[in-house]
Amino acid sequence: MADSTKTLSLKAQGAWLLFAKIVGFAISSMLPLLIVRHLTVEGFGVYKQAFQFIINAVAILPVGFSMSAFYYLNREEENKKSAVFNILLFNFVVGGLACAGLYFYPQFLGNIYNSAELTELAPKIGVVIWLWIFSAFLEVVAISNQEARIATVFIVLAQFSKTILMAGAVIIFGTIESFIYAAMIQAALQTIILFNYLNSRFPKFWTEFKWKFFAEQAIYALPFGLAGVMWTLQTDIHTYFVGNRFSAAEYAIYSVGCFQLPLLTMLGESTGAVLISRMSELQSQNDNRQIITLTARAMQKLSFFYFPAYAFMLVTAYTLITTLYTEKFAASVGIFIINLTLLPFDIWIIDPIIRAYKKFGRLLLILRIFMLTGLIIALWFGIQYFDLRGMIAIVIVTSLLERFILSAILLGKLDLSWSDWGLLRGVVKTAVVSVIAVFITFFIYRQIREITPSITNNLVQIIVSTPKESIVHFIAGTMTLGISFVVFVPIYLFGANYLDIIDEDEKLFIKRVFAKITNMFKRNTEIQSEN
C-alpha cells in the first residue's frame, strides 16, 4: 500500500512539473515572435547571439553541480544545509569568474562572433550570466526538496516575469542593451525569492560549510556534469561557427531555421525519464526480452506524435516559418526542412537503455568526445566551403552517425532476432498513415495558401480601413495552418484507428475528453437559451 501511495505521489509531482513546463513554454514562446517584429534581421541576429551565449554559459559553467541536490537532499538529512550552501557557493564563484572575465576581456565575446556590438555589451552580459547561474538554483532546489507545486509556481512566475520584462524592453526601447537589463532585473528578483525560500526551508544554511563534504559533493557531481557539458557542446557548437563566419543577419536566418517544437522535446524527455528506472530494473534481471518489448512500445507511442508532426511541418514549412517569424525569414525554410530530418529518428530509444548498463557510461563519454572532435573538424572544414544549409547538414549527419553507432552496439548487446522487427509493425503503420494524411492535406494546403491572403485582407478591412500588411500576413498564415491542420488531423486519426494503431485505453481516453467537451457545449447552449 505504501509503495502504491509513493507511486501516486511521484506521478502527481511529474504531472505538476509537466504542467509547469507547458505553461512556461506557452508564455515564453510569445517572446521571440514579438521581438522579431520589432527588430531588423541583423538586430534579431545580435539578440540571438547574445542570449545563445548566455544560455550556454549558464548550462556549462556550473558543470551540473546544482543537480547534486537531487541526491543529497533526499538521502542525507544531516548534510542538507551543507549541500545547499555548497551549491550556492560554487555557483557564485563560477558565475563571478565568468563576469570578471567578460569585464576585463570583453573582446572574448566579440571575437567569437566578430561583433563590435557584443564586445561593448560583454560586461553587462557577464552580469546576466552571474545572476542567472546563481538564481537558476531556485527551480532545482524546490524540485529536489519534493515540493512540486511550489516548483511549478516558481517556473511559471519566472517565465511570466521574464516575458513581461523583455516584452516591455522591446516595445519601449527596442535595443539589445534593454533586453540585457531586463534579464538582470528578472534574475535579481528571482535571487530574492531564492534566498527567502532557502531561509524558510533550510534556516541558517550559510553556517554549515564543511570542506570535507564539499569535496565529496564535488566528486559526485562533476563526472555527471562533464557528460552534460559534452552534450551541450555537441548540440550547440555549430551556432558559434556560424556566428563567427557569417553576419548577424545570416546568423538570424540560421537560428530561425534551427527552430524546434519544445512540446515534442518535452514528450521525448518525459518518456525517457519514465523509462530509465524501468530499463535499469529489467537489466538487473537480465530480461532482454522485456527491454526489447518495452522499447518497441515506447517507439510506437512516440511515433504516433512525431511522424505526423514531421509530415505536417514538412509540407507547411514555408507558411509556418513566415507566419511565426515574418517573410523576412523566408530564407530560413530550407535550413528548417533539413533540421526537421532528425525528428523521425527521435523515436529511437537509446539513452534509457545505455544508462541501464553501467559499463556503457564510459563508452558513451568516449564516443561523445570522439563525435565532438569529429564535428568540430567537419564544421571547421564546412565553414570554408558550405553555405548555411551545408552547416546544418553537417550537424544532422553527425547526430545520425552517433545514433547509428550506439544502435549497433545496443542491437548486439540485446541479441535481437529477425522476428523482433515485427514489434515495429505499429511504427510502420503510423508512417504509412502519416504519409497518406499529409498527401491529401498537401493538395488542400496548396489551394488555400493562394486564396487566404485576399480573404483575410477583405475581412480585416471591415474592421480597419488600412490594415498593416504584417497583420494581414500573420492572420492569413494562421488561417492556412489552421485549415490544413483541421484537414490533416481527422484523416490521420481515422487512419490510425482503422489500422488499430490506437490502443483501447487511448480510445476510451479520447471518448472521455470528447464527452466532456460535448457536455460543456451543451451546458453553455442551455444557459444561453434560458437567458
N, C-alpha and C positions, 0 to 999 in steps of 0.2 A: 504493500500500500504506500509506503514511504517513497519507494522508487517511482511509483506512478505519479505521486504528488510532485516530486522533483522534476520528472519529465514534463509535466504540465507547466511547471514554473519556467523551465527553460524555453518551452515553446512560447509562453507568454512574453518572456524577455525578447526572444527573437522577433516576435510579431511587433512589439513596440519599436524595436530598432529598425526593422524594415519600414514601418510606418514613418519613422523619423527621416530615413534616407529618401523615401519617395516624396514627402512633403518638402524636405530640403532641396531635392532636385527640382521640384516644381517651382520653388521660389527662385533658386539661383539660376535656372535656365533662362529666365527672362532678362537677366543682366546683359550677357553678350549681345542679345538681339536688340537691346536698347542702345548699347554703346556703339554698335556697328552702324547705327543710323545717325549718330551724332559726330562721328569721326570720319576723316578721309581713310582711304585704304591704307595709306602709309602710316597714319596715326594709329589705326587699329593694329597694324603690324608691330609698332613700338609697344603698345599696350600688351599685346600677346607675348612679346619677348620678355618684357619686364616681369610679368606675372608667371610666365613659364619658369623663369629663373628662380623666382621666389618660391613657387610650389615645389620645385625640385630641391632647392636648398633646405626647405623645411622638412622634406621627406628624407633627405640623405644625411644631413649633418648630425642629427641626434642618434644615428645608426640604430634605431629601434629600441633605444634604452627605455623609453616610456612604456613599451609593450611588456616589460618585465613586471609591471603592476598586475597583470592578469595572473601571474604565477604567485607573487609574494602576498598579495592582498587576500588570497583565498587559501593560503597554506600556513603562513607563519604569523600568528596573532601578535607575538611579541615584537615582530620586526615591521609591522605595518607602517608606523610613523617614520621609521628609518628609511623604508623603501620609497615612500612618498617624497621625503626630503632629498634623498639621493637623486631621484629623477629631476626634481626641480633644480637642484644644484648643477647637475650635468647639463641640462637644457639651457640654464642661464649662462654657463661658461661657454658652451659651443656657439650659442647664439651671439654672445658678446664678442667672441673671437671673429665670427663672420662679419659682424657690424664694424668692428675695428679694422678688419682687413679691407672692407669696401670704403671706409672713411679715408684710410691712409693710402690706398692704392685703387682709386676708382677706375683707373684705366683697365683693370682686370675685366670688368663687365663690358666696358666699351670695346675692348679688343675682341671679346668673344663675338660680338655682333657687328663690329666695325661701325659703331654708332657713337657720335659725339654727344648726342642727347642722353643716352644711357650712361655715359661717363659722368655727365653732370648730375644725373639722378641717383647714381650709385650709393652715395652716403645715406640718402633717405631710404633707398631700397634696403640697405643694411639694417636700418632701424626696424623696418617692417619684418624682415626675416627674424630678427632677435625677438620681437614681440610675438610673432606667430608661433615660433618654436616653443616659447615659454607658455603661452596661453592655450596652445593646442592640447595640453595635458588635461584640460577640463573634461572633454568628452571621454577620454580614455579612463580617467580615474573614476568617473561615475559608472561607466560600464563594468570595469573590473571590480568595483565595490558592489556589484549586483543591484544597482539602482537604475533599472532600465527606463522607468518612467521619467525620472529626473534627467537622465542622459538624453531622452527624447526631447524634453523641453530645451535642454542646452543646445542640441543640434539644430532644432528648428529656429530658436531665437538667434543663434549665431548666423545662420543663413539669411534670416529675415533682416537682422541689423546690418549685415554686410551689404545686402542688396539695396536697402534703403539708403545707406550712406554713399555707396558707389553710384546709385542712380541719381542721387542729389548732386554728386560731384560732376557727373556727365551733363546733367541738364543745366546746372547753374554755371559751371566753369568750363567743362568740356576739354580739360587738359589732362595729360598723363600724370603730371605732378599732383593734381587734385585727387586722382584715384589713389595715389600712394598715401596722401594724407588721410583719406577716408579709411584706408586699410589700417593705418596706425591707430586711428580713433577706435575702430571696431575691436582691434586686438587689445587695446588698453582697457576698454570696457569689459572684455572677456577675462582679462587678467584680474580685475577687481572681483568679478564673480567667482573666479577660481580660488582666490585667497579666502573669500567668505565661505565657500563650500568646504575647503580643506580645514579651515579653522573650526567649523561646526562638526566635521566627521573625525578629524584627527587633531584634537587640541594640542597646542604647543609642539607640533611635529618638528619644528625647527631646532628643538633641543635634543634630538635623537640621532645625531650624526655619529656613525661608527666606521672607522677606516676599514676594519676587517670585513664588515658586512658590505660596505661599498664595493670592495674588491670582489667579493663573492657575487654580488648582483651584476657587476660588470662582466665577469667571466661567463655568467649565464646568458646575459642579454646580447653581447657583442657578436657571437657567431651567427645568431639568427638575424641580427641587424645587418651584418655584412652581406648575407644572402639577399636580403631585401634591397640593399644598395645596388647589388649587381643587377637585380631585376629592373629597378628604376632606371639605371643607366642604359640597359639594353632596350628598354621601352622608349626612352625619350632622347637619347643621344643624337639621333638623326636630326632633331629640330635645331641643334646647335651647329651642325654642319651647314644646314640650310641657312640659318641666320647669319653665319659668317660669310658665306659665299654670295648669297642673293640679297637684294634690297629689302627694306622693311615692308614695302608694298607686296613684293613677291612672297615674303615670309607670311604675310597675312593671308594671301591666296592659299599657301601650303597648309597653314594651320586650320583654315576652314575646311579644306579637303580632307583633313585627318579627323573631321567631326565623327563622333560615335554616339550611339544612343545609350546613355548611362543606365536606363532601366534594364536593358538586356545584360549589361555588365553586372548589375545588381543580382539579376536572376542567376547568372552563372556563378557568381561568388557565393550566393546563398546555397546553391546546390552543392558546390564544392565543400563548403563549411559543414553541411549536414553529413556528407559522405565520409569525411576524414576519419571520424571516430568509428564509424561502422566498418570501413575498409580495414582499419587497424585491428579491430576485433576479429574480423574474418581471417586476416593474415596470420594472427596469433594462433588460429585454429587450423592453419594450412588448408583453408577451404577455398581453393582457387575457383571451383565451380560457381560458388555463390558470388565471388568477386566479379567474375565474367558476367553472370546474370544481372547483378545489380548495376554494373557499368552499362550494359545494353539498355536496361530500363531507364537509367538516367539520361542516356543519349537520346532515347526516344522522347522523353519529356522536354529536353532542351530543343530538339529538332522541331518539335511542334510549334515553337515560337520563333526560333532562329531562321528556319528555312523560309517561311512566308515573309518574315521581316526583310530578309535578304532579297528575295524576289521582288517584293513591292518597292523597296528603296532603289533597287537596280533600275527598274522601269521608270520610276518617277524622280530619278536623281536630280535632273535639271530643275524641275519645279520645286523640289524640296530645298535645295541649296539656295536658289534665288529668292524663294519666299522667306526663308529664315534670315538670310544674310544680304538680301537685295541683289540686283543684277550686276552690281559692281564685282561680285564674286563668281560670275559665270565660269571663269577660268578654273575655279576650284572643282568643278564637276568631274573632270577626268581623273583628278587625284582622288576624289571621293570614291569613284567607281573602283579604282584599283585597291584602295584601302578596304573596301567592303569585302574583298576576296577572303579575308580571314574569318568573316562571320560564320559561314557554314562549317568551318573546321573547329570552331569553338565548342561544338557539341562533344568533341572527343575528350573524355575524362582522363586526365593524366595525373595531375597534381595529387589528388587524394590517394591514388594507388602508389605513387612514388613515396609519399610520406608514410605509407603503411609498411614499407621495407626500410629498416634502419640503415642498411648498408648502401642504399641508393642516395642518401643525403650527400655524401662526399662526391659520388659520381655526378649528381646534379650540379653541385658547385663547380666541379672541374669542367663539366660541359658548358656551363654558363660563362665561365671565364674564357673558354675556347671560342664560344659563339660570339661573345662580346668583342674579343680580339679580331675575329674574322669580320664582324660587322663594321668595326672601325676602319679596317683596311679597305673593305668594299666601299664604304662611304667616302673615304679619302680619294679613292680612285674615281668613284662616280661623280664626285663634286666637280671634277675637272672636265668631264665629258658629257654628263647627263643633264637633262632638264629636271623640273620638279617632279614630273611623273616617273622619271627614272629613279629618283631618290626614294620615293615611297615604294617603288617596286623592289628595291634592294632590301628595304625593311621587311616587306611581306615575304620575300623569298627566304631570308634568314630565319624568320619566325617559323615558317613552314618546315624548313630544314631541321630545326631543333625539335619540332613536334614529331617529325618522321623518325628521327634518331631515337627519341625517347619511346616512341611507339614500337619500334623494332625491338628495343630492349625489353619492354613490358610483354610483348607478344611471346618472346622466347621464354620469359620467366613464368608466364601463366599457362604455357603449354596448350595453346588454342588448337582446336581441330577444325577441319573444313566445315563440319556440321555446326560449329558455334557461330559461323557467319549468318546462319539462319535467324539468329536472335535479332538481327538488324533489319528484318523484313519491315517492321513498322517505320524505321527511318527511311527506307527506300520508298515506301508508300507515301510518307509525308513529302518527300522530294517531288514525287510524281504529281501529287495533288497541288503543291505549290506552283509547279510549272503550268499546270492546266489553268489554275485560277489566275495567275499573272498573265498568261497568254490571252485570255478573254478580256481581262482588265486593260491590257495594253491598247486594244482597239478602241475601247471606250475613252481611255485617257487621251489618246491622240485627238479624238474629236472634241472633247470638252476643253482641252487646253487651248484650242483655237478660238472658241466662242466665249469662254468665261470672261476675258478682259472687257469685251464690248458690253456684255450683260452687266457686269459689275459696274462699269463706268456709268451706264444708264441708271442703275439703282442708286448709286451714290449721289448722282446729280439731283435726284429727287430731294435729298437731304441737304446737300451742299452744292451750290451752283457751279463752283470751280474747284473740284476736289483735287488734292495733291496726287500726283502720279504715283508716288511711293505707296500711298494708302490704297489706291485702286489696285496696284500690282500685288500688294500683300493680301488683300481680300480675295482677289481673283485666284491667286496661288493657293490660298487656304481652301477656297471652294473646289478647285480642281483636285487637290489632295483629298478633301473630304468625300467628294463624289466617287473618286476612284477607290477610296477605302471602303465605302459603303457597297460598292460593286464587288470588291475583292473578298471581303470577309465572309459574306454568306456563301459564296461559291466554294471558298476554302473549307469552311465548316461543314457544308453539305458533303463535299467530297471526303473529308476526314471521317465523318460519321458513316458514310456509305462503305468505306473501306475498313471500318472498325478500328480506326486509329485512336478514337476517344474511348477511354475506359468507362465502365458503367458508373463508377463513383464520380467521375468528372461530368458525365451526362446528368446525374442527379444534382450535382452542384450547380450546373448551368440552369437546370429547370427551376431550382430554388431561387436563384438570382432573378431569373426571368419572371417568376411568380411574384416576387417582392416588387419588382418594377411595375408589373401589371396592376397589382393591388394599390400601389402608390398613385398611379394614374387614375384608377377607379375612384379612390377616395377624393382626389382633387376634383374630379368631374362631379361627384355627388355634392361636394361642398359648394362648387360654383352654381350648380343647379338649384340648391336650396337658397342661395343668396339671390 
